[in-house]
Amino acid sequence: MFLAGAVGLAGMLATAAPASAQTVAGAAVVTRGNDTSGIIPWSRAAEFTAKQAAQAHCGGYGKFARITGVHRKPGQFISFNCLWRPGIARDVLPEVRLAQPRCHIVREVVDGRVQRLRVCETGAAEVLDQQVVLRRRG
């Protein structure tokens, strides 16, 4: 009787909770969490996608994520809470700002046009503008 109850409870918990490890863009992975909070191992790459990973985890419970702590050292964690509404307790439990990826401007010539590209350390690139290169005849 006790064994059947324990197996039934384990089956209910396995189907009710979302997976504990979720990958977003191949970087941030929620290693531990439940319907109230969770943690993500810190790395520079994981910090850029931590908000999306936390929201994916909390979204499985129908909640909203708020990043509550970032310890920027290897072996440390990014912590978050899952809230019923995004505006709950903003002064009591403020959101921690995450690092933004570093970007730089690159100029290159493609098909006789000078392009300015914004390239970020995450690998994202966008074209800012293009100019036609005029050559003088001489």
N, C-alpha and C positions, 0 to 999 in steps of 0.2 A: 504494500500500500504506500509506504513512504517513498520507495524507489519510483513508483509510477507517478507520484505527485512531483518529485524532483525532475523527472524527465519531462513531464508536461510543462512545468515552469520554465525549464531551460529552452524548450521549443518555443514557448511564447516570447521569451526575451530575445531569442535569435531572430524571430520574424518581426518583432515590433521595432527594434532599434536598427538604424542604418549602420553600414559597415564602419568599423573604427578607423580604417586607413583609406583615405580618399585622396586621389591625386588630381591636382588642377595645374594644367600647363606643364606637367612633369617636374614641378619644383616643390611646392609646399604639400606636406602630407600630415594630416591630423593623426597623431599616434595614440593619443588617449583622449577620451571625451565621452560625455553623456548628454542628456537633454538640457543640462544647465551650463556646462562649460567644456573646455578642452585645451590641449596644448599641441604646439607644432614645434619640432626641433628647429633651432635658429640656424640659418645660414644666410648669406647675403642674397642669394637667389630666392630662397624661401620667403624672405621678408617682402619681396616685390609682389608675391602672389598669396600672401598669408590671408588677406581680407577675403579673397575669393574662396580659398580653401575653408576658412572658418564659416563663411556664408553657406557653402555647400553642405557642411556638416550640420549646422543649425537648421538649414532649410529642410533637412530630412525630418525634423521634429516640428516643422511649421513655425519656426522662430527666426529672429534676426540676430546677426553676430555683431559683437562689439569687442575690438581688440583692447585688452586691459593691461598688458605688460609685454615689454620687449627687453630681453637681456641679451645684448649684442656681444656674446662670447661663444666660441665653439663649445658644444655640450650643454648649452642653456636652451631656454624655450621662449616661444611667443605664446602668451596665454590669451584666451578670449572667453567671453560669456555669451550665452544664448538667452535672448530676451523676447518676451511676447510682443512688445512694440519697440520700434527703434528709438522713440523719444523718452523711454523710461529712465529715471534717475541719472540724468546727464551731469548734474553737479556732484552727486554722491559717487558715481562710477564713471569718470570721464574716459573718453576714448584716447588711446595713445597713438600718436602719429608714427607711421611707418616711414622708412627711408624711401626716397624716390630714386629711380635708376639714373645714373650719370649719362648725359648725352653730349654729343659734340657735333659740329657742323663740318661737313666734308664737301669739297668742290671737286667735280669730275666732268670731263668732256665726253659727251655721248652723241654721236652722229652730228657733229658740228654745233652742238648746243652745250652751254655750261649749265650744269645742274648743281643746285645746293641741296644736300641731303642732311637730314637730322638722323644720326645713328646713335642708338642707345646701347648700353652694355647688356641689355636683355636680348639683343639681336634685332629689335624692331628698327625699321628705317622708313622714313617718309620723305617725299620730294617736297621741298619748300617752294622753289621757283626754278624756272628755266630761262635762259637768255640765249639768243642767237649770236654766234660769234661771227663778226664781219671781218673779212680779210681784205687788206688793201692791195690794190694792184700797183705794182711799182716798177 
